[in-house]
């Protein structure tokens, strides 16, 4: 008779998920803490309302038990967030050969809070208010450091590696020290460089793409070695030519002649180049100018190239009634010194432009995490749990996303069930959730029609343990 609590046929998506969760076992101090963490991961999948701890426990059938031990997972030091991130970045290396770039992106993100007493909360600019009337709201500010997956037909995904607190000085005191966004970003870049060095990837170069918040002198000065940065800059940035050869007495000049500001180049008609870059399955024609190397005012020791991307105008509909305009963009890129002493661009212009387009995937991840995955909804208000609960939700999102990437790739998701829509080329977070739920509902203890109200956590725990053992047995074959 076939055992009803566990099936030997493991869906590929579930197998990838369990293998990833097991790879993070070292970050948990005790076995029972690890088991509770596994339970909460599955509770996130079946939380159809808000993604609070209690909703996850209700999804697991824990209606009558004591919930305090589950909350202590966040209020006490039950797991190490940095260790979780170290395990996660080690798992991403399976998808990036040592000879290729390891591409990361940084961006600030706000987690809205409704109370003025939550540790780390402060008044910040509300991103959902109109440009002509900016508003404020209470929120926690974090630094989102993400890994960008290798491209597939112009598609990529941003998988979060770390969510570092970047609270303001006026924020409610917490266990995290106040810092600026770029300081947290520099900490993240240095951490990634250190992790790659420890994982025998010292020769692998890092490409960082970021917005204008990181075009700060101390950020450029603190960039670790073997790290290439492509950062957006302001149109009035002061730049200088390289100084000429020294042929006199006194101190050598630090700068050459002053160069035009980035905002002066779009009006020039001559000197533009064109390139076609594949972005999200489409051929995107771009105009650009590569200038330099220049020296940024205040930083004469690090030459930079200036990349000017021309603006675009196009019709958004076939009737030519809605016109869209994309303004010119300006980027500063790290320069590399060749053997002959000249400075050159470290990567081809096609690679740089392609990854600058993919930085938008970080914004897509923000929308999915906050609007779809409920990051910041857990009711944890202690100085530690107010931070760790957010980092925990981001880690769960990253693990679920990476498991889907391992099982399906970027474009190999399940076919759509709708007859009137062929489906998108790249699977969405909703498709991923549907895949997990369909795989789990195939077992009796996670079936959608189960309506019991008692505590059946022991049965679920036995099922998860059986799945874990079967995954290990399959890996040894």
C-alpha positions in Angstrom: 0.0 0.0 0.0 1.4 3.4 -0.9 2.2 5.7 1.9 -0.2 8.7 2.0 2.1 11.0 3.9 4.9 11.2 1.4 5.3 10.5 -2.3 8.6 9.4 -3.7 8.0 11.5 -6.8 9.4 14.9 -6.0 8.6 17.8 -8.3 11.7 19.5 -9.6 10.6 22.8 -8.1 10.2 21.4 -4.6 13.5 19.5 -4.9 15.4 22.6 -5.8 13.7 24.5 -2.9 14.6 21.8 -0.3 18.1 21.6 -1.5 18.5 25.4 -1.1 17.0 25.4 2.3 19.2 22.6 3.5 22.2 24.6 2.2 21.4 27.3 4.7 21.3 24.9 7.7 24.5 26.2 9.1 23.0 29.7 9.8 20.6 28.3 12.4 21.8 27.6 15.9 19.6 24.6 16.7 17.8 21.9 14.9 14.4 22.8 16.2 15.0 26.4 15.2 15.8 25.2 11.7 12.6 23.1 11.6 10.5 26.1 12.6 12.2 28.1 9.9 11.3 25.5 7.3 7.7 25.6 8.5 7.6 29.4 8.2 8.9 29.2 4.6 6.0 26.9 3.7 3.6 29.1 5.7 4.6 32.0 3.5 3.5 30.1 0.4 0.0 29.5 1.8 -0.6 32.9 3.3 -3.4 34.4 1.1 -3.9 37.4 3.3 -1.2 39.5 5.0 2.1 37.8 5.4 2.3 38.0 9.2 3.7 35.3 11.5 0.3 34.4 12.7 -1.1 34.0 9.2 1.8 31.7 8.4 1.1 29.6 11.5 -2.6 29.4 10.7 -1.7 28.1 7.3 0.3 25.4 9.0 -2.7 24.4 11.2 -1.2 25.8 14.4 -4.4 27.2 15.8 -4.3 26.1 19.4 -0.6 25.9 20.3 1.7 28.4 21.9 3.1 30.8 19.3 5.8 32.5 21.4 8.6 30.2 20.3 7.9 31.1 16.7 8.2 34.9 17.4 11.4 34.3 19.3 12.9 33.3 16.0 13.1 37.0 15.3 13.4 38.6 18.7 16.3 36.4 19.9 19.5 35.4 18.1 18.2 32.2 16.7 19.9 32.6 13.3 22.6 34.7 11.8 21.5 37.0 8.9 25.0 37.4 7.5 25.5 33.7 7.6 22.3 33.2 5.7 23.5 35.7 3.1 26.9 33.9 2.9 25.2 30.6 2.2 23.0 32.3 -0.4 25.8 33.9 -2.4 27.7 30.6 -2.4 24.6 29.0 -4.0 24.5 31.7 -6.7 28.1 30.9 -7.9 26.8 27.6 -9.4 25.2 29.8 -12.1 28.1 32.1 -12.8 31.5 30.7 -14.1 34.6 32.2 -12.7 35.6 33.6 -16.0 32.4 35.7 -16.3 31.3 38.9 -14.5 29.5 38.7 -11.2 26.9 41.4 -11.6 25.3 43.1 -8.6 23.1 46.1 -8.1 22.4 48.4 -5.1 19.4 50.6 -4.4 17.6 52.1 -1.4 14.2 50.8 -0.5 11.7 52.0 2.0 9.5 49.7 4.2 6.4 51.7 5.2 5.5 51.7 8.9 2.3 52.9 10.5 3.7 53.6 13.9 6.2 56.3 15.0 7.7 54.1 17.7 9.0 51.2 15.6 12.8 51.0 15.8 14.5 52.4 12.7 11.4 54.3 11.5 11.7 57.9 10.5 10.0 60.5 8.3 11.0 59.9 4.7 9.9 61.1 1.3 6.8 59.2 0.2 7.5 57.6 -3.2 3.8 57.4 -4.2 3.1 61.1 -4.0 3.0 63.2 -7.2 6.1 65.1 -8.3 4.4 68.5 -8.0 3.4 67.9 -4.4 5.9 65.7 -2.5 4.7 64.1 0.7 6.3 62.3 3.6 5.5 59.1 5.5 6.9 56.9 8.3 9.2 54.2 7.0 12.4 52.2 7.5 15.1 52.6 4.9 17.1 49.6 3.8 19.9 49.0 1.3 18.9 46.4 -1.2 21.9 44.5 -2.6 21.0 42.1 -5.3 22.6 39.6 -7.7 21.6 39.9 -11.3 21.3 36.5 -13.0 23.0 35.8 -16.3 21.0 37.0 -19.3 18.7 34.9 -21.4 17.3 36.6 -24.5 17.7 40.0 -22.8 15.9 38.9 -19.6 17.4 38.8 -16.1 16.2 38.7 -12.5 17.4 40.5 -9.4 17.7 38.1 -6.5 18.3 39.8 -3.2 21.5 38.9 -1.3 21.2 41.3 1.6 18.9 43.9 3.1 21.1 46.2 5.2 19.5 48.8 7.5 20.4 52.3 6.4 18.4 54.2 9.0 18.7 58.0 9.3 20.1 59.8 12.3 16.6 61.0 13.3 15.1 57.5 13.2 13.8 55.7 16.3 16.9 54.2 18.0 17.5 50.5 17.2 20.3 48.0 17.3 21.6 49.2 13.9 23.7 52.3 13.8 22.5 55.2 11.6 24.2 55.4 8.2 23.7 56.9 4.8 22.5 54.9 1.9 25.8 55.0 0.0 27.7 53.9 3.2 25.5 50.8 3.4 26.0 50.2 -0.3 29.8 50.4 0.1 29.5 47.9 2.9 27.6 45.5 0.7 30.0 45.8 -2.2 33.0 45.1 0.1 31.1 42.2 1.6 30.5 40.7 -1.8 34.1 41.1 -2.8 35.2 39.4 0.5 32.8 36.5 0.0 34.1 35.9 -3.5 37.6 35.9 -2.3 36.8 33.4 0.5 35.0 31.1 -2.0 38.1 30.8 -4.3 36.8 33.4 -6.7 39.5 36.0 -6.1 40.1 36.5 -9.9 36.4 37.0 -10.7 35.5 40.6 -11.4 32.4 42.3 -10.0 30.3 44.7 -12.1 28.2 47.1 -9.9 25.3 49.1 -11.4 23.7 51.8 -9.3 21.7 55.0 -9.5 22.9 58.5 -8.7 22.6 58.1 -4.9 26.0 56.4 -5.0 27.9 58.9 -7.1 29.6 60.1 -3.9 33.3 60.8 -3.5 33.8 58.5 -0.6 32.0 55.7 -2.4 34.3 55.9 -5.4 37.3 56.0 -3.1 36.2 53.0 -1.1 35.5 50.7 -4.0 37.4 47.4 -3.5 39.8 46.1 -6.1 38.6 44.0 -9.0 35.3 45.9 -8.9 33.9 47.8 -11.9 31.3 50.4 -11.1 28.8 52.0 -13.6 26.9 54.7 -11.6 24.5 57.3 -12.9 25.6 60.9 -12.3 24.1 64.3 -12.3 24.0 66.4 -15.5 26.0 69.2 -13.8 28.8 67.0 -12.5 32.2 68.8 -12.6 34.8 66.9 -14.6 38.4 67.6 -15.6 40.7 66.3 -18.2 43.8 64.3 -17.1 46.7 66.5 -16.3 49.5 66.7 -18.8 53.1 65.5 -18.4 54.9 67.3 -15.6 57.8 69.5 -16.9 58.6 72.1 -14.3 59.2 72.9 -10.7 56.7 72.7 -7.8 53.8 70.4 -7.2 52.4 68.6 -10.2 48.9 69.5 -11.2 46.1 67.2 -10.0 43.7 68.1 -12.8 43.8 69.1 -16.4 41.5 71.5 -18.2 37.9 71.6 -17.2 35.7 69.4 -19.4 32.1 70.1 -20.4 29.5 69.0 -17.9 27.5 65.9 -18.8 24.4 68.0 -19.5 26.2 69.9 -22.3 26.7 66.9 -24.5 23.2 65.9 -25.6 22.9 69.2 -27.6 25.9 68.2 -29.7 24.8 66.8 -33.1 28.1 65.2 -34.1 30.0 62.4 -32.5 27.2 60.0 -31.6 27.3 56.2 -32.1 24.5 53.7 -32.3 24.2 50.2 -31.0 21.4 47.6 -30.8 21.0 45.9 -27.4 18.7 43.1 -26.7 16.5 44.0 -23.8 13.6 41.7 -22.6 13.3 39.9 -25.9 13.4 43.1 -28.0 16.0 44.8 -30.0 16.6 48.3 -28.5 18.4 50.9 -30.5 20.5 53.3 -28.4 22.5 56.4 -29.1 25.6 57.0 -27.0 28.8 59.0 -26.6 31.8 57.6 -24.7 34.0 60.4 -23.4 37.1 60.5 -21.2 38.8 59.5 -19.2 38.0 62.3 -16.9 38.7 63.1 -13.2 35.8 63.8 -10.9 36.2 67.0 -8.8 37.6 65.9 -5.4 38.8 62.6 -6.6 42.0 63.0 -8.8 43.3 59.5 -8.2 40.5 57.5 -10.0 40.0 58.2 -13.7 36.4 57.7 -14.9 34.8 57.4 -18.3 31.6 59.4 -19.0 28.8 57.6 -20.9 26.1 59.8 -22.3 23.0 57.9 -23.5 20.8 60.0 -25.8 17.1 60.6 -25.1 14.3 59.0 -27.1 10.8 60.0 -28.2 8.2 57.5 -29.4 4.5 57.0 -29.8 2.9 54.8 -27.2 -0.1 53.8 -29.3 -0.9 53.2 -33.0 -3.1 56.3 -33.2 -0.2 58.6 -32.4 -2.0 60.4 -29.6 0.3 59.5 -26.7 3.9 60.5 -27.0 6.5 59.3 -24.6 9.9 60.9 -23.9 13.0 59.4 -22.3 15.5 62.0 -21.2 19.2 61.6 -21.7 21.1 59.7 -19.0 24.7 60.1 -17.8 26.9 57.5 -16.2 30.4 57.4 -14.7 32.3 54.1 -15.3 35.5 52.9 -13.7 38.6 53.1 -15.9 41.3 50.5 -16.1 45.0 51.2 -16.7 46.6 49.2 -19.5 50.2 48.0 -19.6 51.2 51.0 -21.8 50.0 53.4 -19.1 46.8 54.5 -21.0 43.4 54.3 -19.4 40.8 52.2 -21.2 37.2 51.0 -20.7 37.3 47.7 -18.7 34.3 46.2 -20.6 32.8 46.5 -24.0 30.2 49.2 -24.4 27.6 46.6 -25.4 28.0 44.8 -22.1 27.8 48.0 -20.1 24.7 49.3 -21.8 23.0 45.9 -21.5 23.5 45.7 -17.7 22.6 49.3 -17.2 19.2 48.4 -18.7 18.9 45.4 -16.3 19.2 47.6 -13.2 15.5 48.1 -13.5 15.0 44.5 -12.3 15.9 45.8 -8.8 12.8 48.0 -8.9 10.7 45.0 -10.1 11.9 43.1 -7.1 10.9 45.9 -4.8 7.4 45.8 -6.2 7.1 42.0 -5.9 8.5 42.0 -2.3 6.4 44.7 -0.9 3.2 44.5 -2.9 3.1 40.8 -3.5 5.2 39.1 -0.9 4.3 41.3 2.0 7.8 42.3 3.2 7.4 44.5 6.3 4.0 43.1 7.3 5.2 40.9 10.1 4.1 42.3 13.5 7.5 42.3 15.1 8.3 45.5 17.0 11.3 44.8 19.2 14.6 46.5 18.3 16.0 43.3 16.8 12.9 41.8 15.3 11.8 45.0 13.6 14.9 44.6 11.4 15.4 40.8 11.3 11.8 40.1 10.3 12.2 42.2 7.2 15.5 40.5 6.4 13.9 37.1 6.9 11.1 37.8 4.5 13.6 39.0 1.9 15.6 35.9 2.4 12.5 33.7 1.9 11.7 35.6 -1.3 15.3 35.1 -2.6 15.3 31.4 -1.8 12.0 30.8 -3.5 13.1 32.8 -6.5 16.4 31.1 -6.8 14.8 27.7 -6.6 12.4 28.7 -9.4 15.4 29.9 -11.5 17.2 26.5 -10.9 14.2 24.5 -11.8 12.9 26.5 -14.8 15.6 28.9 -15.8 14.4 32.4 -16.8 12.2 31.4 -19.7 11.2 27.8 -19.0 8.2 28.3 -16.7 5.0 26.2 -16.9 2.6 26.9 -19.7 -0.3 29.2 -18.9 -3.7 27.8 -18.2 -5.6 30.5 -20.1 -6.6 29.8 -23.7 -6.9 33.5 -24.6 -3.3 34.4 -23.5 -0.2 32.6 -24.5 1.7 33.7 -21.4 4.7 35.9 -20.9 8.2 34.9 -22.0 9.5 35.1 -18.4 7.6 33.6 -15.6 6.2 35.9 -12.9 6.1 35.7 -9.1 2.4 34.7 -9.4 3.4 31.8 -11.7 6.1 30.7 -9.2 3.6 30.7 -6.3 1.1 28.7 -8.4 3.9 26.2 -9.1 4.8 25.8 -5.4 1.2 25.5 -4.3 0.3 23.0 -7.0 3.3 20.8 -6.1 2.5 20.9 -2.3 -1.3 20.4 -2.7 -0.5 17.1 -4.3 0.2 15.8 -0.7 -2.7 15.1 1.7 -1.4 17.3 4.5 -1.1 20.4 2.3 -4.2 19.8 0.2 -6.3 22.8 -0.6 -9.5 21.2 0.5 -8.2 20.4 4.0 -10.4 22.2 6.4 -9.4 20.8 9.8 -8.8 23.3 12.6 -6.7 21.1 14.9 -3.0 21.1 15.3 -1.6 18.9 12.6 1.9 20.3 12.6 3.4 17.0 13.6 2.1 15.4 10.4 3.4 18.3 8.3 6.8 18.1 10.1 7.0 14.3 9.3 6.1 15.0 5.7 8.8 17.7 5.4 11.4 15.4 7.0 10.5 12.7 4.5 10.8 15.1 1.6 14.2 16.2 3.0 15.5 12.7 3.2 14.2 11.8 -0.2 16.0 14.8 -1.7 19.3 13.7 -0.1 18.8 10.2 -1.3 18.2 11.4 -4.9 21.3 13.6 -4.7 23.5 10.6 -3.9 22.3 8.5 -6.9 
